[in-house]
């Protein structure tokens, strides 16, 4: 028999399962396996017994398919013939469970000890079947582990943002808010002053601004951060040009929870919302906004009280405008945060 007449595997099956077996035969062919399937190889008008016996004597392996229809009469005779071949030539006989096979299929006694291929649950069933036919195990590709991208904590001023990142990752929002002020003062070289003025905000290093924003956004699941605040500000009609627009700021304050019943929180006894567990009750964009810091380097008689986000300065109880807040959003826009 020529190599062209050689077949790699005989597909033994119940005729009622033929549609499923044909699909498998097509896939084997695409994988370079030559299957013997009665529908493809038995020419009408010729004695099929002779052709079948030739293949049984020379076939390299057999796949015995079991489906919901069970075993067919000729399938049982074919299996008995292959059992003799298996004993004499050590020809692999592979039990194959089709996708519609009962959970506890009843296999012939001689197949029960053979390793089967299960198309019901095994996602690699085709690779297993080819292994049984060719004797070549499939190449086991290592599963790719998800790449955990390290946080980019870059700084133009050699500021260490590790503590801020760790506080955010732990959901310690109040401590992270205070740490945000601390690192911004360091990046602006205004630790001694203890507050940011408009000039320092206008010249705040873009790399550091992006770093602070990115870790706030990441660990709040996109709810907090400068870029989140800027998006809300623009959505209410704001313009990031450094100018103050009273109506826009009031609407912005209402959206992020900095204004309650028409009053700015720092003008009342209200508190910033610091939730240990982030939830939807906290308005988006509410943080970061460090709580009030008293200007230690300013005369106490002037009752100076400063917040780094708004830079709202109280001189004898009279609030100035939001120059610092306007400047910050302008800087966020310039730095493309």
Secondary structure, DSSP 8 states (H G I E B T S, - for coil): --GGG--SEEEE--GGGHHHHHHHHHHHHHTT--EE-HHHH--TTS-HHHHHHHHHHH-SEEEEEE-TT---HHHHHHHHHHHHHHHHH--EEEEEE-TT--TT----GGGTTS--EETTT-TTHHHHHHHHHHS--------------------TT----HHHHHHHHTT-HHHHHHHHHHHHHHHTT-TTTTS--HHHHHT--HHHHHHHHHHHHHHTTTSSSHHHHHHHHHHTT---SS---HHHHHHHHHHHTSEETTEEGGGSS------SS--TTS-TT--S----EE-TTS-GGGT-EE-TTT---EETTEE---HHHHHHHHHHHHTT-
